[in-house]
Amino acid sequence: MLEKLFRLSANQTTIRREILGGFTTFLTMSYIIFLQPVILSSAGMDSGAVMVATCLSSAFATFVMAFLANYPIALAPGVGLNVFFAITVCIGMNLPWQTALGAVFIAGIVFIILSVFGFRKMIMDCIPPSLKFGIAVGIGLMITLLGFEWAGIVVNDDVTLVTVSGLTEKYVLISGLGLITAMILTCWNIRGAILIGMIVAAVASIAWGLTTFTGFVSAPPSLAPIFLQLDPLAALNTGMFTIVLIFLIIDLFDTVGTLVGVAELGGFTRDGELPRANQALLADAIGTVGGAMLGTSTVTSYVESCAGISDGARTGLANIVTGILFLLALVISPLVEMMGRGIQTESGAFVYPVIAPALIMVGFMMMRGVKYIQWDEPADSIPAFLTIVIIAFSFSITEGIAFGFMSYTILKTTTGRFREIHPLLLIITIVFVIRYFFIAL
């Protein structure tokens, strides 16, 4: 049956390799189980329910990818998209998380339509490569700054806005220990380096009395507080258009970028094309819709799947293994609660020393795209630069993309290269200009 479902022989793989690859993929991306509840709870969501939604949505989307596209590409709520959801939309715009979930749901529906009717290529082609990579790098810097804040390493300053802390508090040392561990293991290409770094930080936190160990397993928390609580009608008002657009664009970038990386590593391309690419994109979109209904931010394909492919995964059978492991993780809620527990500082702020190293390391991974920006072409690199710094310094992905799109349009127009601007990008730019006009009023 497995041979018929996943065509193991045709893909030159075995059940053993698929199991090993699926386990490796889970190990490298399982940090999201601990990270997601902390980030979304900052928006007022129940952390236990978010943990359950994270495991269920990851398993569901990963299974869909297995059966629909037969690729070893695992999915889970995306880092960057979850920060945008909680920090920018819910906290920054003072919107209920139910409305934000509605926006994620709508973006997922639009993604499904684009995948079914083949419009995805038009969306991807309308945005120049430098801006695509600029957005990814900007999000990486934003996540890194959040990680340093949650580590207690970077703190507020009245003169310089931010500064380095005294670095003597226990929670700072714990974060530093976890981060150094993750960095060293990454240099040695150890699978699960981020997760191991978090575990080291958790053990140190227990040893120094900042966290209490309450056990490994228990019955899963209730999903009821967030299940089917999305409000798509509230997300349909005009003020949410750009938010839905940002969710859609970033998810497209994540998915296509992951597909490209996986295709190169696994040798899946045929004549320069990835077979079943539409099915893979559709699986991603279905995962996002399912995740929003369960109560979590945008579900996307994980580049960490490359780790499983390096260990032999070639088919959707590896995804079945990864998905089952996500389901088994439902019973480790005490461990999730312990690792995500915040510590209040003397200033009243909360830090998360066990989670912080994961954010910083994910930020590092997202920085790799900076080398693909055409720095010797100012009309391309200046908009990318503005996108990066505005996202990082304003803590807003929306504003960064807006500045990038508007500056790109201005520079291409004033340098006599208006024809290089894709019509769809021009339309999106006009929408951003109108948005700022109404804000000014």
C-alpha positions in Angstrom: 0.0 0.0 0.0 2.8 2.4 0.9 4.5 1.7 -2.5 1.3 2.5 -4.3 0.6 5.7 -2.3 4.0 7.2 -2.4 5.8 5.5 -5.3 8.9 4.6 -3.2 10.7 2.6 -5.8 10.1 5.3 -8.5 11.6 7.8 -6.2 14.6 5.5 -5.3 13.9 5.5 -1.6 13.0 3.0 1.2 10.6 3.0 4.1 13.6 3.2 6.5 15.0 6.3 4.8 11.6 8.0 4.8 11.1 7.3 8.5 14.6 8.7 9.3 14.0 11.7 7.1 10.6 12.4 8.6 12.0 12.2 12.2 14.9 14.5 11.3 12.5 17.1 9.8 10.4 17.0 13.0 13.5 17.4 15.1 14.6 20.5 13.2 11.3 22.3 13.2 9.8 21.2 16.6 10.8 24.4 18.2 7.6 25.9 16.8 5.6 23.9 19.3 7.3 25.9 22.1 7.6 29.2 20.3 4.1 29.6 18.9 2.2 29.6 22.2 4.4 32.4 23.6 4.0 34.6 20.5 0.3 34.3 20.1 -0.5 34.5 23.8 1.0 38.0 23.7 -2.0 38.8 21.5 -4.4 37.5 24.2 -4.8 33.9 23.0 -4.9 31.0 25.4 -1.3 29.5 25.3 -2.4 25.9 25.9 -5.0 26.0 23.2 -2.5 27.5 20.8 -0.1 24.7 21.5 -2.8 22.2 20.6 -3.7 24.2 17.5 0.0 24.3 16.5 0.4 20.5 16.7 -3.0 19.8 14.9 -2.5 22.3 12.1 1.1 21.2 11.5 0.0 17.6 11.3 -3.0 18.3 9.2 -1.1 20.5 6.6 1.9 18.1 6.5 -0.5 15.1 5.8 -2.2 17.2 3.1 1.2 17.8 1.4 2.0 14.1 1.6 -1.2 12.9 -0.1 -1.7 15.8 -2.5 1.8 16.5 -3.8 3.9 13.5 -2.4 6.7 15.7 -1.4 8.7 15.5 1.9 7.9 19.1 2.8 6.5 19.6 6.3 4.4 22.6 7.3 3.7 24.5 10.5 2.8 28.0 11.6 5.4 30.3 10.1 7.8 32.3 12.2 7.6 35.9 11.0 4.0 35.5 10.0 3.2 34.7 13.7 5.1 37.8 14.8 3.3 39.9 12.2 0.0 38.4 13.4 0.6 39.1 17.1 2.8 42.1 17.3 1.8 44.2 14.2 -1.8 43.3 13.7 -3.2 42.5 17.2 -1.0 44.7 19.4 0.2 47.4 17.0 -3.2 47.9 15.3 -5.2 47.1 18.5 -7.3 44.5 16.7 -8.8 41.4 18.3 -7.1 38.1 17.5 -10.4 36.8 16.1 -10.2 39.5 13.4 -6.6 38.6 12.6 -7.5 34.9 12.3 -10.3 36.0 9.9 -7.6 37.8 7.8 -5.5 34.7 7.8 -8.5 32.6 6.7 -9.3 35.0 3.8 -5.7 35.0 2.7 -5.8 31.2 2.7 -8.9 31.1 0.6 -7.4 33.6 -1.9 -4.3 31.4 -2.0 -6.4 28.4 -2.8 -8.1 30.2 -5.7 -4.7 31.4 -7.0 -3.3 27.9 -6.9 -6.3 26.2 -8.5 -6.5 28.7 -11.4 -2.7 29.1 -11.8 -2.5 32.9 -10.9 0.3 32.3 -8.5 3.0 32.8 -11.1 1.5 36.3 -11.9 1.7 37.2 -8.2 5.3 36.1 -7.9 6.4 37.6 -11.1 5.0 41.1 -10.2 7.5 41.6 -7.4 11.2 42.0 -8.3 13.7 39.6 -6.8 15.5 42.2 -4.7 12.3 43.2 -3.0 11.4 39.6 -2.3 14.7 39.0 -0.6 14.5 42.4 1.1 11.2 41.4 2.7 12.7 38.1 4.0 15.8 39.8 5.4 13.8 42.6 7.0 11.5 40.0 8.8 14.6 38.2 9.9 16.1 41.3 11.5 12.7 42.1 13.2 12.6 38.6 14.6 16.2 38.9 15.8 15.5 42.1 17.6 12.5 40.5 19.3 14.7 37.6 20.3 17.3 39.9 21.9 14.5 41.7 23.7 13.0 38.5 25.0 16.5 37.4 26.1 16.9 40.6 28.1 20.1 41.4 26.2 18.6 44.5 24.5 16.5 46.9 26.6 14.8 50.2 26.2 16.9 53.4 26.4 15.6 57.0 26.7 18.4 58.4 24.6 19.3 55.7 22.0 15.9 53.9 22.0 17.6 50.6 22.7 20.9 49.6 24.4 22.6 46.4 25.7 21.7 45.4 29.2 24.1 44.8 32.0 24.4 41.1 30.9 24.6 39.9 34.5 21.0 38.8 35.2 20.4 35.1 35.4 17.9 35.2 32.6 20.4 36.9 30.3 23.0 34.2 31.0 20.4 31.5 30.4 19.5 32.9 27.0 23.2 33.4 26.2 23.9 29.7 27.1 21.1 28.5 24.9 22.1 30.7 22.0 25.8 29.8 22.2 24.8 26.1 22.3 22.5 26.5 19.2 25.2 28.4 17.3 28.0 25.9 18.0 25.7 22.9 17.0 24.7 24.8 13.9 28.3 25.2 12.9 28.8 21.4 13.4 25.6 20.8 11.3 23.9 19.0 14.2 20.2 18.3 13.5 17.9 20.0 15.9 20.4 22.6 17.0 17.8 25.2 17.8 15.7 22.7 19.9 18.8 21.5 21.7 19.7 25.1 22.5 16.3 25.6 24.0 16.6 22.5 26.1 20.0 23.6 27.5 18.5 27.0 28.4 15.5 25.2 30.1 17.7 23.0 32.1 19.8 26.0 33.2 16.6 27.9 34.1 15.5 25.0 36.3 19.0 24.7 37.9 19.0 28.4 38.8 15.5 28.3 40.2 13.9 30.6 37.6 11.6 27.8 36.3 9.9 24.9 38.1 9.8 21.5 36.4 6.3 20.1 36.5 6.6 17.0 34.4 6.8 15.9 30.8 3.3 14.7 29.8 -0.4 15.2 30.6 -3.7 15.3 28.8 -3.7 18.0 26.0 -5.2 21.4 27.0 -8.6 22.3 25.6 -8.8 23.8 22.1 -12.2 25.3 22.8 -11.0 28.9 23.6 -9.7 29.5 20.1 -11.4 26.8 17.9 -13.6 28.3 15.2 -13.2 31.7 16.8 -12.1 33.5 13.6 -14.1 36.5 12.4 -13.7 36.8 8.6 -16.5 39.3 8.4 -14.6 41.8 10.6 -11.5 41.2 8.4 -13.4 42.1 5.3 -13.6 45.9 6.1 -11.4 48.1 3.9 -8.8 48.7 6.6 -7.9 45.1 6.6 -7.2 44.8 2.8 -3.4 45.5 3.2 -3.2 43.1 6.1 -4.7 40.2 4.1 -2.4 41.2 1.2 0.7 41.0 3.4 -0.4 37.6 4.8 -0.8 36.4 1.2 2.4 37.8 -0.2 4.6 36.5 2.6 3.1 33.1 2.6 3.6 32.9 -1.2 7.3 33.9 -0.7 7.8 31.3 2.0 6.2 28.5 0.1 7.8 29.2 -3.3 11.2 29.8 -1.7 11.0 26.5 0.2 9.9 24.6 -2.9 12.9 26.0 -4.8 15.3 25.0 -2.1 13.8 21.5 -1.6 13.7 20.9 -5.4 17.4 21.7 -5.7 18.4 19.6 -2.8 16.2 16.6 -3.6 16.7 16.7 -7.3 13.0 16.9 -7.9 13.1 19.3 -10.9 12.3 18.1 -14.4 13.5 20.4 -17.3 13.8 23.3 -14.9 10.2 22.8 -13.5 9.0 21.3 -10.3 6.4 18.6 -11.0 3.2 19.0 -8.9 4.1 22.5 -7.9 0.5 23.6 -8.0 -0.5 20.7 -5.8 2.2 21.7 -3.3 1.0 25.3 -3.2 -2.6 24.1 -2.8 -1.6 22.0 0.1 0.0 25.0 1.7 -3.1 27.1 1.2 -5.4 24.4 2.6 -3.1 24.2 5.6 -3.5 27.9 6.2 -7.3 27.7 6.0 -7.3 24.7 8.4 -4.9 26.5 10.7 -7.1 29.6 10.9 -10.1 27.5 11.8 -8.2 25.6 14.5 -7.0 28.9 15.9 -3.4 29.6 14.7 -1.6 32.0 12.4 -0.6 31.3 8.8 0.7 27.8 8.2 3.5 27.6 5.7 6.1 25.2 4.2 9.3 24.9 6.3 12.7 25.1 4.8 13.8 22.8 7.7 12.4 20.0 5.5 15.7 20.1 3.7 17.3 18.5 6.8 15.0 15.5 6.3 15.8 15.3 2.6 19.5 15.3 3.4 18.8 12.2 5.5 17.1 10.4 2.7 13.5 11.6 2.6 12.1 11.7 -1.0 8.3 11.2 -0.7 5.2 12.1 1.3 5.8 9.1 3.5 8.4 11.1 5.4 5.6 13.7 6.0 3.4 11.0 7.5 6.1 10.3 10.0 6.6 14.1 10.8 2.8 14.6 11.1 2.4 11.6 13.5 5.2 13.1 15.7 3.3 16.4 15.8 0.2 14.6 17.0 2.3 12.7 19.7 3.6 16.1 20.9 0.1 17.0 22.0 0.7 15.3 25.4 3.8 17.4 26.3 1.9 20.5 27.4 3.6 20.7 30.8 7.0 20.9 29.0 5.7 23.5 26.6 4.3 25.6 29.4 7.6 25.4 31.3 9.8 26.3 28.4 7.6 29.2 27.4 7.1 30.7 30.9 7.9 34.4 31.1 10.1 36.0 33.8 9.2 39.5 35.0 12.2 41.8 35.2 12.7 44.7 37.7 11.4 47.1 35.1 8.1 45.2 34.9 8.8 43.8 31.4 8.7 40.0 30.7 11.5 38.1 29.2 11.5 34.5 27.7 15.0 33.2 28.1 14.3 29.7 26.8 12.4 30.9 23.7 14.7 33.8 22.8 17.6 31.7 21.3 15.2 30.2 18.8 14.0 33.6 17.5 17.6 34.8 17.1 18.6 31.7 15.2 15.6 31.8 12.9 16.5 35.5 12.2 20.0 34.3 11.3 18.6 31.8 8.8 16.4 34.4 7.2 19.4 36.7 6.6 20.9 34.5 4.0 18.8 36.1 1.2 20.8 39.4 1.5 23.4 38.0 -0.9 20.9 37.8 -3.7 20.0 41.5 -3.7 21.5 43.4 -6.6 23.5 45.9 -4.6 25.3 47.2 -7.7 21.9 48.3 -9.1 20.6 51.2 -7.0 17.1 51.3 -8.5 16.7 47.7 -7.2 18.9 47.7 -4.0 17.7 51.0 -2.5 14.0 49.8 -2.3 15.3 46.5 -0.9 17.4 48.4 1.7 14.4 50.6 2.7 12.2 47.5 3.0 14.8 45.8 5.3 15.4 48.8 7.6 11.7 49.9 7.8 10.6 46.4 8.8 13.3 46.1 11.4 13.2 49.6 12.9 9.4 50.2 12.8 8.6 46.6 13.7 6.0 46.6 10.9 6.2 44.3 7.9 3.3 46.3 6.3 5.2 49.6 6.4 8.4 48.0 5.1 6.7 46.5 2.1 4.9 49.8 1.5 8.1 51.8 1.5 9.8 49.2 -0.7 7.0 49.2 -3.3 6.6 53.0 -3.4 10.4 53.7 -3.6 10.8 51.0 -6.3 8.0 52.6 -8.4 9.4 56.1 -7.9 13.0 55.1 -8.8 12.1 53.1 -11.9 9.9 55.9 -13.1 12.4 58.7 -12.6 15.2 56.7 -14.2 13.3 56.1 -17.4 12.5 52.4 -16.7 8.8 52.6 -16.0 8.2 49.6 -18.3 10.0 47.4 -15.8 7.3 47.9 -13.2 4.8 45.1 -13.3 1.2 46.4 -13.7 0.1 44.5 -10.6 2.9 46.0 -8.5 1.9 49.4 -9.7 -1.7 48.8 -8.6 -0.5 47.6 -5.1 1.7 50.7 -4.9 -1.3 53.0 -5.6 -3.3 51.2 -2.9 -0.5 51.9 -0.4 -0.3 55.6 -1.5 -4.1 55.9 -1.0 -3.8 54.3 2.4 -1.2 56.8 3.5 -3.3 59.6 2.1 -6.3 58.6 4.2 -4.1 58.1 7.3 -2.8 61.7 6.8 -6.4 63.0 6.7 
